[in-house]
């Protein structure tokens, strides 16, 4: 098994984060500094910062990992870095080590998923999955049909044109937008292209998972049906 997958399977971090730890020399296998791309076998001792990683186990019929939906308030930063004040992990204070699936910028609010399963993060975020993400947005100017059509067609962001999306008007200053992308600050930059400033941005859905009545700062466990909706082919949770 690849070392980064072994680390993510223990719930310590995602595969990408594991590769970073390996490249920084913080991972050893049987007492020797590991290399990115290394393989490990049964019985190998893997340590991160000197601490042994233990495989995660669960009783029959139960999940090995945690999967939660969280209503992120504005001001909470989507990072696992403990040095960052107001980071999402410390805010939630879950008893298990969890990390976010994707991101939601500091000023935005609403639904974000977190898990202890590092192996699942890239599976969910993979572009070809085209997982829909739905947002309610308020801007500083009146929403016009021309603006909505322009947003839906695609806008230059980060040197590329955003993929076509769905939009709809919500009152004079609000609109709904459904994306299958997750570019950094995408909606804010798209609106800025038309001279508008986002005043409030609320994510209300990721795939089949809805924010519903979850209050800001609260979280809940995902249901089996929601997990199957995110990754229909996966059997091991």
VEXMIFI-889161 format. One line per 2 residues: number of its first residue (from 1); for each residue x, y, z of N, C-alpha, C, CB. Coordinates in steps of 0.02 Angstrom, whole numbers, plus 50000, padded with zeros to 5 digits. Glycine has a CB too. Example, Ala and Ser with C-alpha at 12.3 -4.5 7.8 and 13.67 -1.06 7.14 Angstrom:
1 = 50660,49716,50390,50615,49775,50390,50660,49835,50390,50565,49776,50452; 50642,49888,50354,50684,49947,50357,50645,50002,50394,50704,49970,50286;
END
This chain:
1 = 50042,49940,50000,50000,50000,50000,50044,50062,50000,49952,50000,50061; 50023,50113,49962,50060,50176,49963,50058,50206,50033,50031,50226,49912;
3 = 50114,50236,50053,50120,50264,50120,50068,50318,50133,50190,50292,50130; 50056,50361,50084,50008,50415,50096,49937,50388,50107,50007,50464,50037;
5 = 49920,50333,50073,49855,50302,50084,49851,50269,50153,49840,50250,50029; 49906,50237,50172,49908,50206,50239,49896,50259,50293,49976,50171,50250;
7 = 49929,50316,50286,49920,50370,50335,49848,50395,50336,49968,50428,50321; 49820,50406,50276,49751,50432,50273,49701,50381,50300,49733,50450,50201;
9 = 49715,50316,50290,49669,50264,50315,49665,50264,50392,49691,50196,50290; 49718,50287,50425,49716,50290,50498,49674,50348,50523,49787,50295,50526;
11 = 49655,50394,50477,49617,50453,50497,49659,50511,50520,49570,50434,50551; 49726,50505,50510,49770,50558,50534,49763,50621,50491,49843,50534,50534;
13 = 49759,50613,50425,49753,50670,50379,49736,50644,50310,49819,50712,50378; 49728,50690,50263,49714,50670,50194,49778,50647,50160,49682,50729,50155;
15 = 49771,50617,50101,49830,50594,50064,49876,50652,50046,49809,50556,50000; 49846,50707,50025,49886,50766,50006,49926,50792,50065,49841,50821,49978;
17 = 49893,50796,50122,49928,50819,50183,49982,50769,50203,49877,50828,50241; 49969,50704,50193,50018,50652,50209,50081,50661,50166,49989,50582,50198;
19 = 50071,50676,50102,50129,50687,50058,50170,50747,50082,50106,50698,49986; 50136,50798,50107,50172,50857,50133,50213,50838,50194,50122,50914,50150;
21 = 50184,50800,50239,50220,50778,50299,50280,50735,50281,50173,50740,50346; 50271,50691,50232,50326,50648,50210,50382,50690,50181,50301,50596,50158;
23 = 50365,50738,50137,50416,50779,50105,50453,50822,50155,50385,50823,50052; 50421,50838,50212,50453,50879,50264,50495,50836,50311,50400,50917,50304;
25 = 50498,50771,50298,50539,50727,50340,50510,50710,50407,50605,50758,50350; 50444,50717,50414,50411,50706,50478,50383,50635,50486,50355,50756,50488;
27 = 50393,50594,50433,50366,50526,50434,50423,50476,50430,50316,50515,50375; 50421,50424,50472,50470,50370,50468,50434,50303,50460,50515,50368,50532;
29 = 50468,50256,50426,50443,50187,50420,50498,50142,50447,50426,50169,50344; 50481,50107,50499,50529,50062,50533,50592,50100,50553,50547,50003,50488;
31 = 50582,50161,50577,50637,50202,50602,50676,50240,50551,50684,50159,50638; 50661,50232,50486,50697,50267,50433,50652,50321,50402,50720,50218,50379;
33 = 50683,50377,50384,50646,50432,50353,50614,50408,50288,50692,50492,50339; 50549,50421,50280,50512,50397,50222,50519,50445,50163,50438,50387,50240;
35 = 50506,50419,50104,50505,50459,50042,50435,50460,50013,50556,50431,49991; 50419,50516,49980,50354,50520,49946,50349,50465,49894,50345,50591,49912;
37 = 50293,50429,49893,50284,50373,49847,50304,50306,49875,50322,50386,49785; 50329,50305,49937,50351,50242,49967,50292,50195,49979,50387,50256,50034;
39 = 50308,50130,49981,50258,50078,49995,50270,50051,50065,50262,50021,49942; 50215,50030,50097,50220,49998,50163,50181,49933,50162,50195,50045,50219;
41 = 50202,49886,50203,50169,49822,50207,50145,49807,50277,50214,49767,50183; 50111,49752,50285,50086,49731,50351,50144,49721,50399,50043,49666,50346;
43 = 50139,49751,50458,50191,49744,50508,50240,49802,50509,50229,49682,50497; 50240,49844,50456,50284,49903,50456,50260,49954,50508,50287,49935,50386;
45 = 50307,49984,50543,50290,50035,50593,50297,50104,50562,50335,50028,50656; 50242,50141,50559,50241,50208,50531,50232,50258,50588,50185,50217,50477;
47 = 50276,50308,50589,50271,50360,50640,50268,50429,50607,50331,50357,50688; 50229,50474,50637,50227,50544,50616,50248,50586,50676,50155,50564,50592;
49 = 50301,50624,50666,50329,50665,50721,50345,50621,50782,50280,50722,50740; 50365,50559,50769,50385,50515,50822,50330,50473,50853,50417,50553,50874;
51 = 50267,50489,50836,50211,50452,50865,50187,50398,50817,50152,50500,50881; 50177,50337,50843,50156,50281,50802,50084,50290,50779,50163,50215,50841;
53 = 50070,50277,50715,50002,50280,50689,49970,50212,50699,50001,50300,50614; 49910,50212,50726,49873,50150,50738,49817,50144,50687,49846,50147,50810;
55 = 49805,50084,50659,49750,50075,50613,49683,50085,50648,49752,50006,50580; 49636,50114,50611,49570,50127,50640,49526,50065,50628,49537,50191,50608;
57 = 49491,50044,50679,49448,49985,50673,49378,50002,50698,49477,49925,50712; 49329,49962,50677,49260,49973,50700,49225,49905,50707,49221,50018,50650;
59 = 49175,49905,50751,49135,49844,50758,49097,49830,50694,49087,49850,50819; 49078,49768,50684,49043,49748,50624,48978,49789,50616,49027,49672,50625;
61 = 48968,49815,50555,48909,49854,50541,48913,49927,50561,48851,49824,50576; 48968,49947,50591,48977,50017,50611,49030,50050,50567,48998,50021,50685;
63 = 49026,50117,50564,49074,50155,50526,49141,50158,50561,49048,50225,50512; 49194,50156,50522,49261,50165,50550,49276,50239,50560,49314,50133,50505;
65 = 49243,50281,50521,49260,50352,50519,49201,50397,50535,49289,50370,50451; 49217,50459,50548,49168,50511,50563,49154,50551,50499,49192,50558,50621;
67 = 49090,50566,50487,49070,50609,50431,49017,50657,50457,49043,50567,50370; 49032,50722,50456,48985,50769,50484,48970,50826,50436,49012,50797,50550;
69 = 48911,50856,50446,48891,50917,50412,48892,50973,50464,48819,50911,50378; 48923,51029,50446,48933,51084,50493,48908,51148,50461,49008,51091,50514;
71 = 48872,51189,50499,48851,51255,50476,48903,51305,50500,48779,51273,50503; 48950,51322,50455,49005,51366,50473,48982,51439,50478,49062,51360,50422;
73 = 48994,51470,50535,48979,51541,50541,49033,51583,50506,48972,51562,50615; 49018,51645,50488,49070,51690,50461,49125,51699,50514,49040,51758,50441;
75 = 49186,51705,50491,49242,51716,50537,49280,51654,50556,49218,51748,50598; 49251,51596,50543,49286,51532,50555,49327,51515,50493,49235,51475,50573;
77 = 49391,51498,50503,49436,51484,50447,49439,51409,50434,49506,51512,50462; 49431,51391,50370,49431,51320,50350,49503,51296,50344,49393,51309,50284;
79 = 49534,51280,50400,49602,51254,50402,49609,51208,50461,49654,51311,50404; 49657,51162,50455,49673,51118,50512,49733,51144,50551,49687,51047,50488;
81 = 49761,51200,50530,49820,51228,50563,49800,51257,50631,49852,51283,50520; 49825,51226,50684,49806,51246,50752,49831,51316,50769,49832,51197,50802;
83 = 49882,51339,50733,49909,51406,50747,49863,51462,50722,49977,51414,50715; 49816,51445,50679,49769,51495,50652,49711,51504,50701,49743,51474,50581;
85 = 49703,51565,50725,49650,51579,50773,49582,51572,50738,49658,51650,50802; 49536,51538,50772,49469,51529,50743,49467,51475,50689,49445,51593,50714;
87 = 49515,51428,50691,49514,51374,50641,49455,51328,50653,49581,51334,50643; 49431,51296,50600,49369,51258,50602,49374,51197,50648,49350,51235,50532;
89 = 49433,51166,50652,49441,51107,50694,49432,51124,50768,49509,51074,50681; 49465,51177,50790,49459,51197,50860,49388,51221,50875,49510,51252,50877;
91 = 49357,51255,50827,49289,51281,50838,49241,51224,50852,49266,51322,50778; 49245,51170,50812,49200,51114,50820,49218,51074,50883,49202,51068,50759;
93 = 49283,51063,50894,49305,51027,50954,49283,50955,50956,49279,51062,51014; 49283,50922,50899,49262,50852,50896,49312,50807,50933,49254,50828,50823;
95 = 49288,50753,50962,49333,50709,51000,49381,50671,50956,49292,50659,51041; 49364,50662,50892,49409,50630,50845,49443,50682,50801,49371,50579,50802;
97 = 49500,50663,50772,49536,50707,50727,49498,50711,50661,49610,50683,50716; 49473,50770,50643,49435,50778,50581,49465,50835,50540,49361,50792,50597;
99 = 49448,50836,50476,49472,50889,50432,49420,50902,50379,49540,50871,50400; 49418,50963,50351,49365,50981,50304,49374,50950,50236,49363,51056,50296;
101 = 49317,50937,50203,49316,50914,50134,49302,50976,50091,49261,50858,50122; 49354,51001,50058,49346,51064,50022,49354,51124,50067,49279,51067,49987;
103 = 49328,51180,50045,49338,51241,50085,49277,51287,50078,49401,51278,50063; 49275,51335,50124,49225,51388,50124,49261,51447,50155,49159,51368,50165;
105 = 49268,51501,50116,49313,51554,50140,49288,51586,50205,49320,51608,50086; 49333,51621,50238,49321,51645,50306,49258,51688,50312,49381,51686,50329;
107 = 49245,51730,50262,49188,51775,50266,49122,51741,50247,49200,51834,50220; 49126,51682,50217,49066,51647,50195,49039,51602,50252,49079,51604,50132;
109 = 48978,51579,50243,48947,51538,50295,48908,51481,50263,48901,51581,50339; 48886,51435,50306,48844,51381,50282,48876,51313,50284,48822,51396,50214;
111 = 48852,51269,50240,48868,51198,50243,48939,51182,50221,48820,51160,50200; 48973,51143,50263,49037,51114,50245,49040,51045,50277,49098,51159,50267;
113 = 49071,50998,50243,49077,50930,50268,49146,50918,50297,49063,50879,50211; 49149,50879,50350,49213,50861,50380,49213,50786,50394,49226,50902,50446;
115 = 49273,50758,50397,49280,50686,50407,49345,50669,50441,49275,50650,50340; 49348,50607,50467,49411,50580,50492,49442,50533,50441,49399,50543,50559;
117 = 49410,50525,50383,49432,50479,50331,49472,50516,50277,49372,50442,50299; 49537,50516,50283,49579,50552,50236,49576,50524,50166,49649,50553,50259;
119 = 49554,50462,50159,49553,50430,50094,49495,50453,50051,49551,50355,50102; 49445,50484,50082,49384,50500,50046,49383,50572,50019,49324,50489,50091;
121 = 49427,50614,50045,49425,50685,50027,49434,50695,49952,49479,50723,50064; 49487,50666,49924,49500,50676,49853,49446,50642,49810,49568,50648,49834;
123 = 49417,50587,49834,49364,50554,49796,49304,50600,49787,49343,50489,49832; 49285,50635,49840,49227,50679,49837,49242,50742,49796,49205,50699,49908;
125 = 49303,50768,49803,49320,50831,49769,49340,50822,49696,49376,50865,49806; 49349,50760,49674,49372,50748,49606,49326,50783,49556,49373,50672,49591;
127 = 49356,50819,49509,49318,50862,49463,49266,50824,49423,49365,50898,49416; 49284,50762,49402,49237,50725,49360,49174,50704,49396,49272,50664,49331;
129 = 49174,50708,49463,49113,50691,49501,49059,50744,49490,49129,50685,49575; 49080,50805,49472,49033,50861,49459,48981,50867,49516,48997,50850,49391;
131 = 49006,50866,49577,48962,50872,49635,48934,50942,49640,49000,50853,49700; 48868,50948,49640,48837,51015,49642,48844,51046,49711,48763,51010,49622;
133 = 48856,51112,49710,48858,51151,49772,48813,51212,49761,48932,51173,49791; 48765,51221,49806,48714,51273,49797,48724,51329,49849,48643,51244,49802;
135 = 48719,51391,49826,48732,51449,49869,48675,51500,49861,48800,51481,49852; 48662,51536,49916,48619,51595,49915,48664,51655,49927,48562,51590,49970;
137 = 48658,51705,49883,48706,51760,49883,48670,51827,49883,48752,51756,49822; 48694,51874,49923,48669,51943,49923,48726,51989,49899,48644,51964,49994;
139 = 48710,52035,49853,48761,52081,49826,48740,52153,49839,48772,52069,49751; 48784,52200,49823,48773,52270,49839,48736,52309,49785,48839,52304,49852;
141 = 48718,52276,49730,48679,52308,49678,48620,52264,49659,48723,52323,49615; 48571,52292,49627,48513,52254,49606,48533,52200,49556,48460,52301,49576;
143 = 48503,52142,49565,48517,52085,49521,48477,52093,49457,48500,52017,49556; 48511,52089,49400,48477,52094,49335,48479,52027,49299,48509,52150,49292;
145 = 48435,52020,49250,48435,51959,49209,48501,51954,49170,48376,51959,49160; 48528,52010,49149,48591,52009,49112,48648,51983,49156,48608,52080,49086;
147 = 48649,52005,49218,48699,51982,49266,48694,51906,49276,48692,52019,49333; 48633,51881,49286,48623,51810,49298,48643,51769,49237,48550,51795,49315;
149 = 48628,51793,49177,48648,51757,49116,48723,51756,49110,48616,51790,49054; 48756,51812,49125,48828,51815,49121,48862,51768,49170,48851,51885,49133;
151 = 48836,51766,49232,48863,51720,49282,48855,51647,49259,48829,51731,49350; 48797,51632,49230,48782,51563,49210,48825,51541,49151,48708,51557,49191;
153 = 48842,51587,49107,48883,51569,49048,48954,51551,49067,48883,51626,48997; 48982,51587,49116,49052,51577,49135,49089,51643,49136,49086,51529,49086;
155 = 49136,51648,49183,49171,51711,49196,49246,51696,49203,49144,51746,49261; 49290,51741,49179,49362,51731,49188,49381,51736,49262,49402,51782,49147;
157 = 49410,51682,49289,49432,51680,49359,49497,51639,49362,49377,51648,49405; 49548,51667,49394,49611,51631,49402,49639,51605,49336,49603,51573,49451;
159 = 49633,51646,49283,49661,51627,49218,49622,51575,49180,49729,51603,49228; 49562,51560,49201,49519,51513,49164,49447,51537,49167,49525,51442,49193;
161 = 49406,51511,49122,49335,51529,49121,49297,51477,49162,49307,51533,49049; 49256,51501,49209,49218,51455,49251,49169,51414,49208,49180,51493,49305;
163 = 49154,51354,49232,49108,51311,49196,49037,51340,49198,49109,51240,49226; 48997,51325,49148,48927,51347,49150,48893,51324,49215,48888,51321,49088;
165 = 48847,51365,49241,48813,51349,49303,48741,51373,49300,48850,51382,49363; 48703,51358,49351,48633,51379,49354,48625,51437,49402,48587,51319,49376;
167 = 48584,51486,49384,48572,51544,49426,48497,51559,49428,48612,51605,49400; 48476,51595,49479,48407,51616,49486,48402,51675,49532,48362,51558,49511;
169 = 48353,51718,49520,48346,51780,49559,48310,51766,49625,48308,51833,49519; 48333,51799,49678,48303,51795,49744,48293,51866,49771,48347,51752,49793;
171 = 48238,51897,49757,48228,51965,49779,48269,52015,49739,48245,51971,49852; 48271,52077,49760,48304,52129,49722,48380,52122,49722,48285,52197,49749;
173 = 48408,52104,49779,48481,52102,49786,48510,52032,49795,48502,52145,49844; 48469,51981,49786,48492,51914,49799,48485,51867,49740,48455,51885,49857;
175 = 48526,51815,49739,48520,51764,49687,48544,51697,49714,48561,51784,49625; 48522,51644,49680,48542,51576,49695,48589,51553,49639,48480,51529,49701;
177 = 48642,51517,49657,48688,51492,49607,48709,51421,49624,48751,51538,49601; 48711,51377,49574,48730,51306,49583,48791,51293,49541,48671,51258,49563;
179 = 48847,51276,49574,48911,51264,49541,48930,51190,49544,48966,51307,49573; 48974,51170,49498,49006,51104,49504,49081,51113,49510,48989,51060,49442;
181 = 49102,51176,49522,49173,51191,49533,49183,51215,49604,49198,51245,49483; 49246,51221,49624,49261,51247,49690,49324,51289,49690,49269,51190,49739;
183 = 49328,51336,49642,49387,51379,49638,49388,51426,49698,49386,51419,49571; 49448,51447,49717,49456,51491,49775,49418,51556,49765,49530,51504,49787;
185 = 49372,51571,49812,49332,51632,49812,49295,51642,49745,49376,51692,49826; 49273,51587,49716,49246,51589,49648,49186,51636,49640,49225,51519,49628;
187 = 49136,51630,49682,49076,51671,49674,49091,51745,49684,49021,51648,49723; 49133,51760,49733,49151,51831,49745,49187,51860,49685,49195,51837,49808;
189 = 49233,51821,49655,49269,51846,49597,49225,51850,49536,49329,51801,49583; 49179,51803,49528,49131,51806,49472,49088,51869,49477,49087,51743,49472;
191 = 49062,51883,49537,49021,51943,49545,49062,52006,49534,48990,51945,49616; 49124,52006,49558,49168,52065,49549,49181,52079,49475,49234,52055,49585;
193 = 49181,52028,49433,49191,52037,49361,49137,52083,49332,49189,51969,49325; 49077,52083,49362,49022,52125,49339,49015,52188,49381,48956,52085,49340;
195 = 49065,52202,49423,49064,52263,49463,49023,52258,49527,49039,52319,49422; 49008,52197,49549,48967,52188,49609,49010,52161,49666,48908,52141,49594;
197 = 48989,52177,49727,49023,52152,49787,48975,52107,49825,49047,52211,49832; 48999,52048,49844,48959,52002,49883,48956,52025,49955,48988,51929,49879;
199 = 48896,52034,49981,48886,52054,50050,48873,51995,50097,48827,52103,50054; 48843,51943,50069,48830,51883,50109,48830,51823,50062,48763,51888,50148;
201 = 48861,51768,50084,48864,51707,50044,48852,51647,50089,48933,51701,50008; 48798,51611,50075,48777,51555,50116,48773,51492,50073,48709,51569,50150;
203 = 48812,51440,50090,48805,51377,50054,48752,51334,50088,48873,51339,50051; 48704,51310,50047,48647,51274,50076,48644,51201,50055,48583,51309,50056;
205 = 48687,51181,50007,48684,51111,49985,48750,51089,49955,48627,51100,49934; 48770,51028,49968,48827,50995,49935,48801,50927,49913,48890,50987,49984;
207 = 48793,50917,49847,48764,50856,49822,48695,50845,49851,48809,50796,49838; 48684,50789,49884,48619,50774,49915,48615,50797,49987,48606,50699,49911;
209 = 48669,50824,50013,48671,50847,50083,48647,50919,50087,48743,50839,50113; 48595,50931,50126,48566,50998,50132,48580,51027,50202,48491,50996,50119;
211 = 48586,51093,50203,48597,51128,50267,48535,51120,50311,48612,51203,50255; 48477,51126,50281,48415,51117,50319,48409,51166,50377,48410,51046,50345;
213 = 48390,51140,50435,48379,51182,50494,48439,51184,50541,48318,51157,50533; 48496,51161,50517,48557,51163,50558,48576,51235,50573,48615,51125,50523;
215 = 48582,51253,50636,48596,51322,50655,48671,51337,50649,48571,51336,50726; 48689,51401,50639,48760,51419,50636,48798,51394,50697,48768,51495,50630;
217 = 48856,51362,50684,48897,51336,50737,48879,51265,50759,48892,51380,50796; 48824,51238,50731,48804,51170,50749,48826,51120,50695,48728,51167,50759;
219 = 48832,51057,50714,48849,51004,50667,48807,50942,50682,48924,50987,50670; 48804,50897,50632,48769,50834,50640,48805,50781,50599,48694,50840,50617;
221 = 48795,50718,50616,48823,50663,50578,48784,50654,50512,48822,50598,50619; 48819,50638,50459,48786,50623,50396,48749,50556,50401,48837,50621,50338;
223 = 48693,50550,50365,48656,50488,50364,48686,50440,50313,48581,50501,50347; 48668,50376,50318,48692,50327,50269,48671,50347,50198,48666,50257,50286;
225 = 48609,50372,50191,48584,50391,50125,48625,50449,50097,48510,50411,50129; 48644,50497,50139,48684,50553,50116,48753,50530,50093,48691,50606,50172;
227 = 48783,50485,50130,48849,50459,50111,48845,50421,50044,48876,50412,50166; 48793,50381,50037,48785,50345,49973,48775,50393,49915,48726,50296,49977;
229 = 48741,50450,49929,48731,50500,49877,48795,50534,49856,48681,50551,49901; 48842,50541,49902,48906,50573,49887,48950,50527,49846,48942,50593,49951;
231 = 48954,50463,49865,48996,50414,49831,48959,50348,49826,49063,50405,49869; 48917,50341,49775,48874,50282,49769,48912,50216,49765,48830,50289,49708;
233 = 48973,50216,49739,49010,50154,49728,49047,50131,49790,49059,50163,49671; 49054,50174,49840,49095,50155,49898,49055,50113,49947,49121,50219,49934;
235 = 49087,50061,49974,49055,50015,50021,49084,50022,50091,49062,49944,49997; 49148,50042,50096,49183,50043,50160,49182,50113,50189,49256,50017,50152;
237 = 49144,50122,50242,49139,50188,50274,49172,50187,50344,49066,50210,50280;
END
